[in-house]
Amino acid sequence: MRIATRPCLATTALPQVKIAKVETPSARHPVLYNPSIVIVLQGSKKGYIGDKVCTYDADNYFVTAIPMQFEVETLATSRDPLISVAISIDLLILRAMVLELNRRPQRDKTIEAYYATPLTLEILDSLHRLLNMLAPASEGNQQSCLDVKMLGPSLLREIYYRVLQGPHGKALYELVTRHTHLSDMSGVIDLIHEKYATELCVEDMAKSLNMSSTAFHKHFKELTSSSPIQYVKILRLHKAKIFMVQDGLNASQAAEKVGYNSLSQFSREFKRMFGMSPLEEVSRTRALFGMDAEHVMTAV
């Protein structure tokens, strides 16, 4: 099985699967994860979410059922690089599986939307077969590309199923089951991600869930470790970073795109969160993943 041969943040022939290879350690820094399953094949990561620390490494995988903003520390060297696979959660596939399983949701308001849990041999076996199929497809092998098209979704289902059956799998059940606490809040978070560059009203979001503003604020912070207003601000800054790193926008263009009217305010808040100016943070990220100034590497 051939994985990335150089530092990268890589897409694959299956859109839901991305691979990262990092050869240098990084101190705690802010990240934004979409709903995903992250499996570390080598090296180690620590995620800091509020007072909680999640370690995901060769023995433990990480799951977040909602878009999460937190801080991550990466342990890696050139001799022992970090190699990780991020599998985005395809809600259509997951919803169909949950309907087939016909398991009644627990409607638990204390459910954890993110967690690290021991990696099983069954998940690792499914992942190895998936990666062995993706490697030749990345090189343009037509038969392998056809294999990915026809067999890729079934291997994703296999991994989702193993995670659903895991000790914390109820989070994914609740995510795609209507009128559970997690699915209701997830709907609001999805709205924030869609409208983040506009003015958002917390009272309107609370009313959409038939909650008071106070109760909504409390439940939102319990789930995401930040207030709704903080979440929107952090999301805007993360989105701006993505536009600069991947699309080549400058700070002024990125600031305007995510809803800032003042470049100085954007630069000030960006540096407060990332600890560097926009230009410095973009350069650091590109160097970390082996990107040049023109493109993001796409390979296996």
N, C-alpha and C positions, 0 to 999 in steps of 0.2 A: 504494500500500500504506500503510494507516494503522496506525501503531504507537501505543503509549501516548502520550497528550497531556499527561500530568502525572506527577509522581513516583509510582511504584507498585511493588508486588510483586503481580502479577496472574495469576490463573488464566485459562484460556481454555476454549472449547467442547470442546477435546480435553484430557482430564485429564493426559496426559503432557507437555503443553507449558505453560510458564509464562514470563511476560515481566516484566522488571524495567526501570524507568527511574529513574535517580538523577541529580540535578543538582548535588550537592555532593561534593567529594572526601572520602575517608576514609582515615585512616592504617591501618596494619596492625592487624587485629583478627581474633579467632578466628571461624571459620565451620564449618559442617558441611554437606557435600555428599552427597546420595544418588547412587547410580550414575547418571551423566548425561553428556550432551553439551552443552557450553555454547558458544554462538556469540555473539560480541560484534559488533553491527552498528555501534556508535559508542562512542567512549571506549576505556578500557583498564583491565584488571585485572592485578595481579601476585599469584600464589599462592606462598606460602613454605611448603615442605614439607620439614622437616629442613634439609639443606644445599642443596636444589634450589629454583630459582626458575622458575616457569612464567608466561610472559607470554601473555595471550590478549586479542586486540584485533581490529581489522577484518581483520588478515592471518592470525591464528592462532586456532584453536578449541581448547577444552580438553575432555578426556575423563577421567572417573574410572570405573573398572569396579567399584569397591567403595565403600561409604560412607567418606568421607575427612574427617578433622578437620585443618584447617591454618589458616594466617593469610592474609588477603587485603588488598591495598591497592587502592583504587579511584581512578582518575583521571577526574574529571568536573567540568564547570562548567554553569552555566545556558545558556550559549551552545553548549557542546559536551557535552551530557549523555551519560552512559553508558546505552546501550540494549542489553540482552542477552536472549537466548532460551535457556532451559534445557529440554532435552528429556530426560525421564527414560528410562532404558533399560528397556524392557518385555521381561522375560526370556522370556516365552512367544513373542513375535514373533521375538526374536533367536535363540532355540533352534531354532525352525522353519526359519529362514533358514540357520543353520549346518548343519542336517541336509541341507537341499537342496544346499548348496554341497559337502558331503561332503569337507571338507578335514581331513586328519589333524592333530591337535594336536601341538605340538612338546614339550610337557611341560617347559617351561623354567622353572627355579626363579628365574632372574634377571629374569623378565619384569616390565615396568613396568606397574603397575595404574593409573597416572595419567600424563598427559602433555599437552603443548601441541604442536600440529603445524600446518603451513600450511593455511589454509582454501582449498578448491578452488572453482572456478566451478561444478562440478557440485553440490556441497553447497549453495552459495549459491543456485543456481537452484531446487533442491528446497525450500529453506527459504522463498524468496520466494513460491512457489506455495502452500505451506502457510499462510503468514501471510495471503496474499490471500484464502484461503478462510475463515480463522478470523475476520477482521475483521467482515464482515457477519453472521456467525453470532452474534457477541457482542452484536449489536443486536437479536437475536430474529428475524432473517430465517429463515422456515421452510424455504425451499429451501436456503439456505446451511447450516442445521443438518442437513438431510438429506445434503448434500454431505459435511459433516464426518463424519457417521456412516458413510457408504459409502466415502468416499475417504481419510479421515484415516489409517487404518491403512496404506494402500498408500503414502502419502507418508512416513509414519514408516519403513516398510520401505526406501524409497528412500534416506533419509538414513542409516539403519543400514548399508545395503549400501555406501554410499560410504565410511563410516567403517571398516567391515570391510576394505575394499579399500585403505585408507590404509596408510602405512608402519608404523604401530603397531597395526594392526587385530588382531593376534594376541592382544592382551589380551582383546578381546571374544570371540574364539573360545574361549579357555581358560576364560572366565567361565562358559560354558554347556556345557562339555564335561566329562563326569564323570571324576573321579579325576585331574585335572590339579592342579598345585600351587595355582594361583589359585582354581579352583573349590572345592577342599577348604578353603582358608583363608577363602574367601568364605562358605562354609556356617557356619563358626565365628563369623564376624563377624555374620552374620544372626542367629544364636542370641543373641549379645550384645545386639543391637538389640531382640530380642524380650523378653529377660529382664533388661535393664539395671537395673531397679529392685529386683532380688532379689540375694541373695548368689551370686556366681559363683565357681567353683573353677577356677583355671588348670590344675591337674593333670588334672581331668576333661576339659577342653577339649583338652589335649595327648593324653590317652589316646584320645580320639575320632578322632584322626589318626594313632594309633600312633607318637607321638613322645614323647621325654623332655620334661620340663618345660623343660630348658635349650634343647633344639633348638626347641621350640615358641616359646619367648620370643624366640629369635634370629630365626626366620623371620617371626614376627608383627611385630617391630620393623622388619625390613628392608622389609616390605610397607607398613606404616602410619606409620613413623617415631615410634612410641610403644610402650611396653610394654602388655601386656594390661590391667594394673591402671590405668595412666594412661588408656588408651583408654576404659575403663568410666567413670572419674571425669569425663573431659571430655565424654563422651556424656551423662551425667546432667545436667551443667550446661547443655549445649546444649538438651536436651529441656526443662529447666525454663524456659529463656529463651523457647522456642517457646510453652509453655503460658501464660506471662505476656503475651507479645506478641500472640498470636493468639486465645487463649481467655480472656484477662482475669483469670487467676488472680493472686493476690497471692503474695509471696515465700514465705510460710509454706505456702500450699496447694501451690505448685509444688515446694517442697523435699520435702514429704511424698510427693507423687505420684511423684517420681523416686527415692525410697528413702533420703532423709536423715532421721535421727532428731533432729538438732540444727539449729535454724534459724541459730544463731550460726556453726556450722561451715559450713553452706551459704553464708551471706552472705560469710564470710571467703574461702572457696575461689572463689566466684563473682567477687568483686572482684579476687582474685589473677589470675584468668584473663582477665577482660574489662576490667580496669582501672577499673571503675566499680561502684557499688552496683547491685543488681537494678533498683531504681526508675530510676536514671539511665540504665542501659543500655537498658531498655525504652523510655524516652522518646526516647533517641537513635535507636533503630531505627525507631520509629514516625514520627519526623520525617523520617528519611532516605528512607523509602518513601511518604511522604504519607499515612500512616494516621492516623485519629483514634483516640480511646480506645475506640470502640465496635465497630469492624469493620475487616476487611481488604478493601481494594478488589478487586473482581473484574471485570476488563474486558480488552479488547485495546488 
